[in-house]
Amino acid sequence: MSRSQTAFQLLLDIDQRCRSLAAGLPLQETRQQGWSGIGFRMGERYYVAPMGEVDEILHEPRCAALPGAKAWVRGIANLRGRLLPVMDLGAFFGHEASLTRKQRRVLVIDFQGTFVGLLVDEVLGMQHFSERSLMPETGHDSEPDVAPYVQGRFVREQAWQVFSPRALVQSPDFMDVAL
């Protein structure tokens, strides 16, 4: 026998021993599917946006005002040479502006030709949930104006409503920015 065949035989022997020892172990339960999203706060409520719907998170940029735009349109910012319209998400839904400017962040959405930044009161990082714990949205759980963009909720220390930025940017109300 050559040296490589001996090494191969040794590996086969190790494989067979591992399989025989593993035969007595209990079967692994089916793995729970995980769900991850970007947590953020708007007013006193907590939301989570699906990971694939947020492209980037920024500190609140300097914005040039847009004359003739609705009050919730913060303005337009330069993001690496690309013009980014910045919308105050809370103001769009009729909330008071957050007093703590230091915590505010912009969620950048780039979906089907719509490139926009959503200003939120605070970003709370990645949030992880068990997919099985997703509860359907009943309509009573969220504010009426926000409800069309909420796709369910998770509950941990508090309720986390699943907010879809993509559904928002496809909304005619959101896209109607002129006075």
C-alpha positions in Angstrom: 0.0 0.0 0.0 1.2 3.5 -0.8 1.4 6.2 1.8 -1.7 8.1 0.3 -3.8 5.0 0.5 -2.9 4.5 4.1 -3.9 8.1 4.9 -7.1 7.6 3.0 -7.9 4.4 4.9 -7.2 6.2 8.2 -9.7 8.9 7.3 -12.3 6.3 6.4 -11.7 4.6 9.7 -12.1 7.9 11.6 -15.3 8.6 9.7 -16.8 5.2 10.5 -15.9 5.6 14.2 -17.5 9.1 14.4 -20.6 7.9 12.7 -21.0 4.9 15.1 -20.5 7.2 18.2 -22.9 9.8 16.8 -25.6 7.1 16.3 -26.4 7.2 20.0 -26.9 10.9 20.2 -30.4 12.4 20.2 -31.6 13.9 16.9 -31.2 17.6 16.5 -34.5 19.4 16.6 -35.5 21.3 13.6 -33.7 24.6 13.6 -35.8 27.7 14.1 -35.7 30.1 11.2 -34.3 33.5 12.3 -35.6 36.9 11.2 -33.3 39.9 11.3 -34.0 43.6 10.8 -32.9 47.1 11.6 -34.5 48.4 14.8 -35.5 52.0 15.0 -37.6 54.3 17.1 -40.2 56.8 15.9 -41.8 58.7 18.8 -42.5 56.2 21.6 -42.9 53.2 19.3 -40.4 50.6 18.2 -40.1 49.4 14.7 -38.0 46.9 12.8 -37.4 47.1 9.0 -36.5 43.9 7.1 -32.7 43.7 6.5 -33.1 43.7 2.7 -35.1 46.9 2.7 -32.5 49.2 4.2 -29.4 49.9 2.2 -27.4 52.1 4.6 -27.7 54.0 7.9 -26.3 57.6 8.1 -26.0 60.3 10.7 -28.4 63.1 9.9 -26.7 65.0 7.0 -26.9 68.6 6.2 -29.8 69.2 3.8 -30.5 72.0 1.4 -34.2 73.1 1.8 -36.5 72.4 -1.1 -38.9 75.3 -1.7 -42.5 74.3 -2.3 -42.1 71.0 -0.6 -44.3 69.7 2.3 -43.1 70.2 5.9 -41.9 66.6 6.3 -39.5 66.9 3.5 -36.2 67.9 5.3 -34.4 68.7 2.0 -31.8 67.2 -0.2 -28.3 66.0 0.8 -25.3 65.0 -1.2 -24.4 61.4 -0.6 -21.1 60.6 -2.3 -22.1 62.6 -5.4 -25.7 61.3 -5.5 -28.6 63.5 -4.4 -30.5 62.0 -1.5 -34.0 63.4 -0.7 -34.4 63.2 3.1 -37.9 62.8 4.6 -38.7 63.1 8.3 -40.6 59.8 8.8 -42.2 60.9 12.1 -43.4 64.2 10.6 -44.9 62.4 7.7 -47.0 60.5 10.2 -47.8 63.6 12.1 -45.4 63.2 15.1 -43.5 66.0 16.8 -39.9 66.3 15.8 -37.5 64.6 18.2 -35.6 67.0 20.6 -32.5 64.8 20.7 -30.9 65.5 17.3 -27.8 63.6 18.3 -29.6 60.2 18.2 -31.4 60.8 14.9 -30.4 58.7 11.9 -31.3 58.3 8.2 -32.3 55.0 6.8 -31.3 55.0 3.1 -33.7 53.2 0.8 -32.8 52.4 -2.8 -35.7 50.5 -4.4 -36.9 50.3 -8.0 -35.5 53.7 -8.9 -36.5 55.5 -5.7 -33.5 56.7 -3.7 -34.6 58.3 -0.4 -33.5 58.8 3.2 -35.9 58.3 6.0 -35.1 60.3 9.1 -36.0 58.4 12.3 -35.6 59.4 16.0 -33.1 56.6 16.8 -31.6 53.5 15.2 -31.4 50.6 17.7 -29.1 48.3 15.6 -29.8 44.8 14.3 -32.7 43.0 16.0 -33.1 39.2 15.8 -36.3 37.3 16.3 -37.6 33.8 15.7 -39.6 33.7 12.5 -42.2 31.7 14.3 -42.8 34.6 16.8 -44.0 36.9 14.1 -47.6 37.9 14.9 -50.0 39.2 12.3 -50.9 42.9 12.4 -54.4 43.3 13.6 -54.7 47.0 12.8 -55.4 47.8 16.5 -51.7 47.5 17.4 -50.4 50.4 15.3 -51.3 54.0 14.5 -53.9 54.3 11.7 -51.5 56.3 9.4 -48.6 53.8 9.9 -50.8 50.6 9.7 -50.6 50.3 5.9 -46.8 49.9 6.1 -46.8 47.5 9.1 -46.6 43.8 8.2 -46.8 42.2 11.7 -45.0 42.5 15.0 -42.6 40.7 17.3 -42.9 41.0 21.1 -39.9 40.9 23.4 -39.4 43.5 26.1 -41.7 45.7 24.0 -43.6 45.3 20.8 -41.5 45.7 17.6 -43.7 46.5 14.6 -42.4 45.2 11.2 -42.3 48.4 9.1 -41.8 48.1 5.3 -39.8 51.1 3.9 -40.4 49.6 0.4 -44.2 49.7 0.9 -43.9 53.3 2.0 -41.8 54.5 -0.9 -44.4 52.9 -3.3 -47.2 54.9 -1.7 -48.7 57.7 -3.7 -49.1 59.7 -0.4 -45.4 59.5 0.3 -44.4 60.4 -3.2 -46.6 63.5 -3.2 -44.1 65.9 -1.8 -45.2 69.2 -3.4 -47.4 71.7 -1.6 
